[in-house]
Amino acid sequence: MISIVPVHQQVTTQRAANILGVTGSFLVRLVKDGEVPFHMVGSHRRIYLRDLLDYKRRRDAARHEAINNMARSELEAGTYDKVVLPEGAEDE
């Protein structure tokens, strides 16, 4: 699917949170920590959609890298496809 949006499309913090799949309070924390740029419209925070999607791309890339690193470590250790049971558990 392709969407065309204006370069200066703005979203509310709640809409941004919905797009990222996080809570509104978590998104506000990202904004306060400087992870996602914002600007004020009156007394309300607004986020440019392009900035939000840029953050989402960076977040997703970091997640993929972490998963790949974990899988690589397990492959190198020889435990990638090995089932490890907790101590005291019986093998079925």
BELDAFEN-V631551 format. One record per pair of residues at least 24 apart in sequence whose ideal C-beta (glycine too) atoms are under 6 Angstrom apart, sorted by sequence separation. I is the first residue (numbers start at 1). J is the second residue. If there is no record, write none. Layout:
# BELDAFEN-V631551
I,J ; I,J
This chain:
# BELDAFEN-V631551
16,47 ; 13,45 ; 10,46 ; 11,47 ; 16,52 ; 10,48 ; 11,49 ; 9,49 ; 5,49
